[in-house]
Amino acid sequence: MREVNVRHEGLTDYTDALQLMKDLQKLRIDDEIPDTLLIMEHPEIVTVGPRARNDGILPPEDYATHPVDRGGGLTWHGPGQLVVYPVFKWDLEGEVSVAAIIHVLEEWILKTLAICGIEGVRDERMQGVWVNGKKISSIGLSFLRWTSRHGFTINYNTPQGRVEMLAGCGLGMDTTTSLAGVGHTVERKQLLDALLESMPESIHRG
């Protein structure tokens, strides 16, 4: 079992989170810190990944945006969303490719939801986790020497209509929502407790 330093950062501006991840990634590559898990929320912002930029996909004009270097397209961040950034060195058994690492993270989210009594699934339309045909969790990573920045989100009770208005990467509007949007009431603490409880079994870290 690999040691993980779990840091609860609270509400954090997205630009501050980017700098923190970059600083920690360098320290992790140099083995100056253990694997570090950042848990936070952001004020509302839509991050625009390379795929969205290449396809010319933008959110509506009333959304603040920020470019990012992780894979994927548009990702909404804001209230009612758990944001999880694993600054990990991915070199344990089975962590042999980006696809394998994404699969591990999806499994972690699925087990987290199961503890909360919610059945989540994978969907061939896009990586992430889906509930009742809607996407409630997005995953996007950036690697340097197999050490990651960025991570994943779980939408548990986002403001109605905000994340639903985004489209991108082949998904139409109203495809992404929150657990509340599909009829599940989950408090942030319940979700976070389940995430940390399922971490050792899911990713062999704790």
ROLOVO-940901 format. One record per residue: x, y, z of N, C-alpha, C in turn. Coordinates in steps of 0.1 Angstrom, whole numbers, padded with zeros to 4 digits, always signed. Example, Ala and Ser with C-alpha at 12.3 -4.5 7.8 and 13.67 -1.06 7.14 Angstrom:
// ROLOVO-940901
+0132-0057+0078+0123-0045+0078+0132-0033+0078;+0128-0022+0071+0137-0011+0071+0129+0000+0079;
This chain:
// ROLOVO-940901
+0009-0012+0000+0000+0000+0000+0009+0012+0000;+0007+0021-0010+0015+0033-0011+0009+0044-0003;+0018+0052+0004+0013+0063+0012+0007+0074+0003;-0003+0080+0008-0009+0092+0001-0011+0103+0012;-0007+0115+0008-0009+0127+0016-0022+0133+0011;-0033+0133+0019-0046+0139+0015-0046+0153+0020;-0048+0162+0010-0049+0177+0014-0063+0182+0010;-0070+0187+0020-0083+0194+0018-0081+0209+0017;-0082+0213+0005-0079+0227+0001-0091+0237+0002;-0103+0231+0003-0115+0240+0004-0117+0247-0010;-0124+0258-0009-0127+0266-0021-0114+0273-0026;-0110+0270-0038-0097+0274-0043-0099+0280-0057;-0094+0292-0060-0094+0297-0074-0087+0287-0083;-0092+0286-0095-0087+0276-0104-0072+0279-0108;-0069+0292-0110-0055+0295-0113-0045+0291-0101;-0050+0293-0089-0042+0289-0078-0040+0274-0077;-0050+0267-0081-0049+0252-0081-0040+0247-0092;-0040+0254-0103-0030+0250-0114-0016+0252-0109;-0013+0263-0103+0001+0265-0098+0005+0255-0088;-0005+0252-0078-0002+0242-0068+0001+0229-0074;-0007+0225-0084-0005+0212-0090+0009+0211-0097;+0013+0222-0104+0026+0222-0111+0037+0221-0101;+0036+0228-0090+0046+0228-0079+0048+0214-0073;+0036+0208-0070+0036+0195-0064+0041+0184-0074;+0037+0185-0086+0042+0176-0096+0057+0175-0097;+0063+0186-0097+0078+0187-0097+0084+0180-0085;+0078+0183-0073+0083+0177-0061+0081+0162-0061;+0070+0157-0067+0067+0143-0067+0076+0136-0077;+0079+0142-0088+0088+0136-0098+0102+0134-0091;+0106+0143-0083+0119+0143-0076+0119+0135-0063;+0107+0128-0061+0105+0120-0048+0107+0128-0036;+0104+0141-0036+0105+0149-0024+0093+0149-0016;+0082+0144-0022+0069+0143-0015+0063+0129-0019;+0054+0124-0011+0047+0112-0015+0036+0115-0025;+0029+0105-0030+0017+0108-0038+0008+0117-0030;+0002+0127-0036-0006+0137-0029-0019+0139-0036;-0030+0138-0028-0043+0139-0033-0049+0153-0028;-0052+0161-0038-0058+0174-0035-0073+0173-0037;-0080+0178-0027-0095+0178-0027-0099+0192-0025;-0108+0197-0034-0112+0211-0034-0125+0213-0041;-0129+0225-0041-0140+0230-0050-0135+0243-0056;-0141+0247-0068-0137+0260-0074-0149+0269-0076;-0147+0282-0076-0157+0291-0081-0160+0288-0095;-0172+0291-0100-0176+0286-0113-0166+0291-0124;-0162+0281-0132-0153+0283-0144-0154+0271-0153;-0152+0273-0166-0152+0262-0175-0138+0261-0181;-0132+0250-0179-0119+0248-0185-0120+0242-0199;-0111+0247-0208-0112+0244-0222-0099+0237-0226;-0101+0224-0228-0090+0215-0232-0087+0216-0247;-0076+0209-0251-0071+0210-0265-0082+0205-0275;-0089+0195-0271-0099+0190-0281-0110+0200-0284;-0114+0207-0273-0124+0217-0275-0119+0229-0284;-0106+0233-0281-0100+0244-0288-0099+0240-0303;-0094+0228-0305-0092+0223-0319-0106+0223-0327;-0116+0219-0320-0130+0218-0326-0137+0231-0326;-0131+0241-0320-0138+0254-0320-0150+0255-0311;-0150+0246-0300-0162+0245-0291-0160+0254-0279;-0169+0263-0277-0168+0272-0265-0181+0271-0257;-0181+0274-0245-0194+0275-0237-0201+0288-0240;-0214+0290-0236-0221+0302-0238-0213+0314-0232;-0215+0326-0236-0207+0338-0233-0207+0341-0218;-0217+0337-0211-0218+0341-0197-0210+0332-0187;-0202+0323-0193-0193+0314-0185-0179+0319-0185;-0173+0320-0174-0158+0323-0173-0151+0311-0178;-0140+0313-0185-0132+0301-0191-0117+0303-0187;-0111+0291-0188-0096+0291-0187-0091+0279-0195;-0080+0282-0203-0074+0271-0211-0066+0261-0202;-0066+0248-0205-0059+0238-0198-0052+0229-0208;-0041+0222-0202-0033+0213-0211-0036+0198-0208;-0047+0195-0201-0050+0182-0199-0059+0177-0211;-0061+0164-0212-0069+0159-0223-0083+0163-0222;-0091+0163-0233-0105+0165-0232-0109+0178-0238;-0122+0181-0235-0128+0193-0241-0132+0203-0230;-0145+0206-0229-0150+0215-0219-0153+0208-0206;-0149+0213-0195-0152+0208-0182-0157+0219-0173;-0169+0218-0167-0175+0228-0158-0169+0225-0144;-0166+0236-0137-0163+0235-0123-0171+0246-0116;-0175+0242-0104-0183+0252-0096-0189+0246-0083;-0198+0253-0077-0205+0248-0065-0211+0235-0067;-0211+0227-0056-0218+0214-0057-0210+0203-0065;-0198+0205-0066-0189+0196-0073-0177+0193-0065;-0174+0180-0063-0162+0175-0057-0151+0174-0067;-0140+0181-0065-0128+0181-0074-0117+0174-0068;-0111+0164-0075-0101+0155-0069-0089+0155-0079;-0077+0160-0074-0065+0160-0082-0055+0151-0076;-0053+0139-0082-0042+0131-0077-0028+0134-0084;-0019+0140-0076-0006+0142-0080+0002+0130-0077;+0001+0120-0085+0006+0106-0082+0017+0103-0092;+0026+0094-0088+0035+0087-0097+0029+0074-0100;+0025+0072-0112+0017+0060-0116+0027+0049-0121;+0032+0041-0112+0041+0030-0115+0038+0018-0107;+0026+0016-0102+0022+0004-0095+0018-0007-0106;+0016-0019-0101+0012-0030-0110-0001-0026-0118;-0001-0028-0131-0013-0025-0139-0014-0011-0144;-0006-0002-0139-0006+0012-0143+0003+0014-0155;+0000+0008-0166+0009+0007-0177+0006+0016-0189;-0005+0024-0188-0009+0033-0199-0019+0043-0194;-0021+0053-0201-0031+0063-0198-0045+0057-0197;-0048+0048-0206-0061+0042-0206-0063+0033-0194;-0052+0026-0189-0053+0018-0177-0055+0027-0165;-0048+0038-0164-0050+0047-0153-0064+0053-0152;-0069+0057-0164-0083+0062-0165-0093+0052-0160;-0090+0039-0164-0099+0028-0159-0099+0027-0144;-0087+0028-0138-0085+0027-0124-0093+0038-0117;-0092+0050-0122-0100+0061-0116-0115+0060-0117;-0119+0055-0129-0133+0052-0131-0138+0042-0120;-0130+0031-0118-0134+0021-0109-0135+0027-0095;-0126+0036-0091-0126+0042-0078-0139+0050-0076;-0143+0058-0087-0155+0065-0086-0167+0056-0085;-0167+0046-0093-0179+0036-0092-0180+0030-0078;-0169+0026-0072-0170+0021-0058-0174+0031-0048;-0170+0044-0050-0174+0054-0042-0190+0056-0042;-0195+0056-0054-0209+0058-0056-0217+0046-0050;-0211+0034-0052-0218+0022-0046-0219+0022-0031;-0209+0028-0024-0209+0030-0010-0221+0039-0006;-0224+0049-0015-0235+0058-0013-0248+0052-0018;-0248+0040-0022-0261+0034-0027-0265+0038-0041;-0255+0042-0049-0258+0047-0062-0251+0038-0072;-0258+0033-0083-0252+0025-0093-0247+0034-0104;-0234+0034-0106-0228+0042-0117-0223+0032-0127;-0221+0036-0140-0216+0028-0150-0206+0036-0159;-0198+0028-0167-0191+0034-0178-0200+0035-0190;-0196+0044-0199-0204+0046-0211-0195+0047-0223;-0197+0041-0234-0188+0041-0245-0187+0055-0252;-0197+0064-0249-0196+0077-0255-0184+0085-0250;-0180+0083-0238-0169+0091-0232-0164+0085-0219;-0151+0087-0216-0146+0083-0203-0153+0091-0192;-0153+0085-0180-0159+0091-0169-0170+0082-0163;-0178+0087-0155-0188+0078-0149-0202+0084-0151;-0212+0075-0154-0225+0079-0158-0235+0073-0148;-0246+0080-0145-0257+0075-0137-0270+0078-0144;-0278+0068-0146-0291+0070-0152-0290+0076-0166;-0280+0072-0173-0278+0078-0187-0272+0092-0188;-0268+0097-0176-0263+0111-0176-0248+0110-0171;-0240+0119-0176-0226+0119-0171-0225+0128-0159;-0220+0122-0148-0219+0130-0135-0204+0131-0131;-0195+0125-0138-0181+0125-0134-0172+0126-0147;-0163+0136-0147-0154+0138-0158-0140+0135-0153;-0132+0130-0162-0118+0127-0159-0109+0133-0170;-0098+0140-0166-0088+0145-0175-0075+0147-0168;-0065+0141-0174-0051+0141-0167-0041+0147-0177;-0030+0152-0171-0018+0156-0178-0007+0149-0171;+0003+0144-0179+0014+0136-0173+0027+0142-0177;+0036+0142-0167+0050+0144-0170+0058+0134-0162;+0066+0126-0170+0073+0114-0165+0064+0106-0156;+0052+0103-0161+0042+0094-0155+0038+0099-0142;+0039+0112-0139+0033+0118-0127+0022+0128-0132;+0011+0126-0125-0001+0133-0131-0004+0147-0124;-0010+0155-0132-0017+0167-0127-0032+0166-0132;-0040+0175-0127-0054+0175-0130-0060+0162-0124;-0072+0158-0128-0078+0146-0122-0093+0144-0126;-0102+0144-0116-0116+0141-0119-0125+0149-0110;-0138+0150-0115-0148+0157-0108-0160+0147-0105;-0167+0150-0095-0180+0143-0092-0190+0154-0089;-0200+0155-0098-0211+0165-0096-0221+0159-0087;-0223+0165-0075-0233+0159-0066-0245+0168-0064;-0244+0182-0065-0255+0190-0064-0252+0204-0070;-0249+0204-0083-0245+0217-0090-0258+0225-0093;-0256+0239-0094-0267+0247-0097-0274+0243-0110;-0287+0242-0109-0296+0237-0120-0293+0245-0132;-0290+0237-0143-0289+0243-0156-0276+0248-0160;-0266+0249-0151-0253+0254-0155-0244+0244-0162;-0241+0233-0156-0233+0223-0163-0241+0217-0175;-0254+0216-0174-0263+0210-0184-0262+0218-0197;-0258+0231-0196-0258+0240-0208-0245+0238-0217;-0236+0230-0212-0224+0228-0219-0225+0216-0229;-0219+0218-0240-0218+0207-0250-0203+0206-0255;-0199+0194-0259-0185+0193-0264-0181+0179-0265;-0171+0176-0273-0165+0163-0275-0176+0153-0279;-0185+0157-0288-0195+0148-0293-0207+0146-0284;-0207+0153-0272-0219+0152-0264-0227+0164-0265;-0240+0162-0265-0249+0173-0266-0252+0180-0253;-0259+0192-0253-0263+0198-0241-0272+0189-0233;-0272+0190-0220-0281+0182-0211-0276+0168-0210;-0264+0165-0214-0258+0151-0212-0252+0150-0199;-0245+0161-0195-0238+0161-0182-0247+0168-0171;-0248+0162-0160-0256+0168-0149-0250+0164-0136;-0258+0164-0125-0253+0161-0112-0261+0149-0106;-0256+0144-0095-0264+0133-0089-0278+0138-0085;-0278+0150-0080-0292+0156-0076-0300+0157-0089;-0294+0160-0100-0302+0161-0113-0308+0148-0117;-0303+0137-0113-0309+0124-0116-0316+0117-0104;-0318+0126-0094-0327+0121-0083-0320+0115-0071;-0307+0117-0070-0300+0112-0058-0295+0123-0049;-0299+0122-0036-0295+0132-0027-0282+0127-0019;-0271+0134-0021-0258+0130-0015-0252+0142-0010;-0248+0142+0003-0241+0154+0008-0226+0153+0005;-0219+0164+0005-0205+0164+0001-0197+0155+0011;-0199+0156+0024-0192+0148+0034-0194+0133+0031;-0206+0129+0029-0209+0115+0026-0201+0110+0014;-0201+0118+0003-0194+0115-0009-0179+0114-0007;-0173+0124+0001-0159+0124+0003-0155+0113+0012;-0163+0110+0023-0160+0098+0031-0159+0085+0023;-0169+0084+0014-0169+0072+0006-0157+0071-0003;-0153+0082-0009-0141+0083-0017-0129+0078-0010;-0127+0083+0002-0115+0080+0010-0116+0065+0015;-0128+0061+0018-0129+0047+0023-0126+0037+0012;-0129+0040-0001-0127+0031-0012-0113+0032-0018;-0105+0042-0014-0093+0045-0020-0083+0033-0019;-0081+0027-0008-0071+0016-0007-0074+0004-0016;-0087+0000-0017-0091-0011-0025-0090-0007-0040;-0093+0005-0043-0095+0009-0057-0081+0012-0063;-0072+0019-0056-0060+0024-0063-0047+0020-0055;-0049+0011-0045-0038+0006-0037-0029+0016-0031;-0036+0027-0027-0030+0038-0020-0038+0042-0008;-0032+0047+0002-0040+0051+0014-0032+0057+0025;
